[in-house]
Amino acid sequence: MPALANALVRPAEPDDLEAISVLVNFYADLGNLLPRSTNQIAENLEHFIVAEIDSDIVGCASLELFTRNLGEIRSLMVDAEHQRLGIASNLIITLITRARDMDVKRVMALTYVPELFHKHDFRTVDKSIFPEKVWGICINCYKFHNCDEIAVLLEL
Ligand SMILES: CC(C)(COP(=O)(O)OP(=O)(O)OC[C@H]1O[C@@H](n2cnc3c(N)ncnc32)[C@H](O)[C@@H]1OP(=O)(O)O)[C@@H](O)C(=O)NCCC(=O)NCCS
């Protein structure tokens, strides 16, 4: 069992924008995540948190709301050198706390790694229970007709 990384998890700041964009688009190019332009990230920066080690951004994630009661964990990633050290878990726990503080009742995610979310009490569900996501965002995705991501949900 590797030692947990000593990462600082904190809200994203404007100076983090480029590092977040590099991380997101690195994994988007590999097909792990949907691409997001720097402008799209900038517009949502207030929803992002980052994990920092020695002043380097090694991970990020965001909590974005569809409705007052339904939030989505998006753009969750950890750079290749710092994986399996608990950093994504730390990001997820921080966003769950943020959701509770905002009185959001349900948090969902689309993922290729449901095991990670199951560790935090999310359960696998059918994507069709999120029409807000499917018809609001997924419909514009290049994978819309061939989506192989797994939906997970945590009820708070
Ligand atoms: C998926 C990802 C975010 C996980 O980050 P991480 O910091 O390595 O995750 P953690 O260390 O918190 O993992 C906690 C647990 O989740 C599970 N887990 C994490 N990554 C996993 C993987 N690739 N496959 C299966 N289970 C995984 C394991 O149970 C792990 O516990 P263990 O290391 O004791 O076995 C990271 O691998 C990543 O950025 N991948 C590329 C981008 C991506 O796919 N993002 C989408 C996620 S929605």
The ligand as an SDF file (V2000), in Angstrom:
LIG
                    3D

 48 50  0  0  0  0  0  0  0  0999 V2000
   -8.9700    7.8600  -12.1610 C   0  0  0  0  0  0  0  0  0  0  0  0
   -8.0020    8.7580  -11.3910 C   0  0  0  0  0  0  0  0  0  0  0  0
   -8.6470   10.1370  -11.1990 C   0  0  0  0  0  0  0  0  0  0  0  0
   -7.7300    8.1240   -9.9980 C   0  0  0  0  0  0  0  0  0  0  0  0
   -6.8850    9.0050   -9.2570 O   0  0  0  0  0  0  0  0  0  0  0  0
   -6.0030    8.4640   -8.0430 P   0  0  0  0  0  0  0  0  0  0  0  0
   -5.5190    9.6470   -7.2600 O   0  0  0  0  0  0  0  0  0  0  0  0
   -4.9850    7.5480   -8.5600 O   0  0  0  0  0  0  0  0  0  0  0  0
   -7.0900    7.6500   -7.1880 O   0  0  0  0  0  0  0  0  0  0  0  0
   -6.9610    7.2000   -5.6560 P   0  0  0  0  0  0  0  0  0  0  0  0
   -5.5280    6.9830   -5.3120 O   0  0  0  0  0  0  0  0  0  0  0  0
   -7.7250    8.1290   -4.7890 O   0  0  0  0  0  0  0  0  0  0  0  0
   -7.6980    5.7740   -5.7290 O   0  0  0  0  0  0  0  0  0  0  0  0
   -8.4760    5.2990   -4.6570 C   0  0  0  0  0  0  0  0  0  0  0  0
   -9.0490    3.9600   -5.0520 C   0  0  0  0  0  0  0  0  0  0  0  0
   -9.8420    4.0660   -6.2330 O   0  0  0  0  0  0  0  0  0  0  0  0
   -9.6540    2.8820   -7.0330 C   0  0  0  0  0  0  0  0  0  0  0  0
   -8.9640    3.2290   -8.2840 N   0  0  0  0  0  0  0  0  0  0  0  0
   -8.2440    4.3410   -8.5590 C   0  0  0  0  0  0  0  0  0  0  0  0
   -7.7910    4.3190   -9.8380 N   0  0  0  0  0  0  0  0  0  0  0  0
   -8.2420    3.1670  -10.3740 C   0  0  0  0  0  0  0  0  0  0  0  0
   -8.1100    2.5770  -11.6470 C   0  0  0  0  0  0  0  0  0  0  0  0
   -7.4420    3.1670  -12.6570 N   0  0  0  0  0  0  0  0  0  0  0  0
   -8.7220    1.3900  -11.8690 N   0  0  0  0  0  0  0  0  0  0  0  0
   -9.4260    0.7770  -10.8870 C   0  0  0  0  0  0  0  0  0  0  0  0
   -9.5810    1.2920   -9.6420 N   0  0  0  0  0  0  0  0  0  0  0  0
   -8.9950    2.4750   -9.3840 C   0  0  0  0  0  0  0  0  0  0  0  0
   -8.7940    1.9300   -6.2180 C   0  0  0  0  0  0  0  0  0  0  0  0
   -9.6730    1.1590   -5.4220 O   0  0  0  0  0  0  0  0  0  0  0  0
   -8.0080    2.9050   -5.3580 C   0  0  0  0  0  0  0  0  0  0  0  0
   -7.5830    2.3330   -4.1620 O   0  0  0  0  0  0  0  0  0  0  0  0
   -6.1410    1.5240   -4.1190 P   0  0  0  0  0  0  0  0  0  0  0  0
   -5.1110    2.4040   -4.7890 O   0  0  0  0  0  0  0  0  0  0  0  0
   -5.9250    1.3300   -2.6620 O   0  0  0  0  0  0  0  0  0  0  0  0
   -6.3810    0.2640   -4.8900 O   0  0  0  0  0  0  0  0  0  0  0  0
   -6.6390    8.8830  -12.1190 C   0  0  0  0  0  0  0  0  0  0  0  0
   -6.1650    7.5850  -12.4160 O   0  0  0  0  0  0  0  0  0  0  0  0
   -6.7310    9.6510  -13.4130 C   0  0  0  0  0  0  0  0  0  0  0  0
   -6.6190   10.8740  -13.4010 O   0  0  0  0  0  0  0  0  0  0  0  0
   -6.9480    8.9540  -14.5320 N   0  0  0  0  0  0  0  0  0  0  0  0
   -6.9990    9.5860  -15.8270 C   0  0  0  0  0  0  0  0  0  0  0  0
   -8.1540   10.5580  -15.9490 C   0  0  0  0  0  0  0  0  0  0  0  0
   -9.4880    9.8850  -15.7200 C   0  0  0  0  0  0  0  0  0  0  0  0
   -9.7420    8.7560  -16.1300 O   0  0  0  0  0  0  0  0  0  0  0  0
  -10.3680   10.6440  -15.0840 N   0  0  0  0  0  0  0  0  0  0  0  0
  -11.7380   10.2340  -14.9650 C   0  0  0  0  0  0  0  0  0  0  0  0
  -12.1150    9.8970  -13.5830 C   0  0  0  0  0  0  0  0  0  0  0  0
  -13.8810   10.2230  -13.4640 S   0  0  0  0  0  0  0  0  0  0  0  0
  1  2  1  0
  2  3  1  0
  2  4  1  0
  2 36  1  0
  4  5  1  0
  5  6  1  0
  6  7  2  0
  6  8  1  0
  6  9  1  0
  9 10  1  0
 10 11  2  0
 10 12  1  0
 10 13  1  0
 13 14  1  0
 14 15  1  0
 15 16  1  0
 15 30  1  0
 16 17  1  0
 17 18  1  0
 17 28  1  0
 18 19  1  0
 18 27  1  0
 19 20  2  0
 20 21  1  0
 21 22  1  0
 21 27  2  0
 22 23  1  0
 22 24  2  0
 24 25  1  0
 25 26  2  0
 26 27  1  0
 28 29  1  0
 28 30  1  0
 30 31  1  0
 31 32  1  0
 32 33  2  0
 32 34  1  0
 32 35  1  0
 36 37  1  0
 36 38  1  0
 38 39  2  0
 38 40  1  0
 40 41  1  0
 41 42  1  0
 42 43  1  0
 43 44  2  0
 43 45  1  0
 45 46  1  0
 46 47  1  0
 47 48  1  0
M  END
$$$$
